[in-house]
Amino acid sequence: MTQMMLILALAVTVEGLVQYAKCIIDMIVKKEYKTTITQLAALVVSIVLCLLAGADIYATFGITFIGGWVGMVLTGVLASRGANYVADAIKRLQNAVQGKADQENTK
């Protein structure tokens, strides 16, 4: 995997994490505590399940982290957002990888 594909994949991840954090902070500010607790519970359960199952979507794309658990935690964060969110994230990652591959093939 080239550095450009790695950067693109991490950019998609950072965007997702920032949006997730903004959503949770917004719920706290609006005092929507029940929704906040539900979101945080989904986050914890999802991360734990991904760690126990060894689920790592980043490894699927050839992205490895120094701490082997980091990819599983990030996968858990993505999974906690729900199936549609994960499908969108996978599509973005695939497009980032495919776009770079297409650029390399046209050279």
Helices and strands as residue ranges (DSSP letters): H 3-29, H 33-53, H 57-60, H 68-80, H 83-105
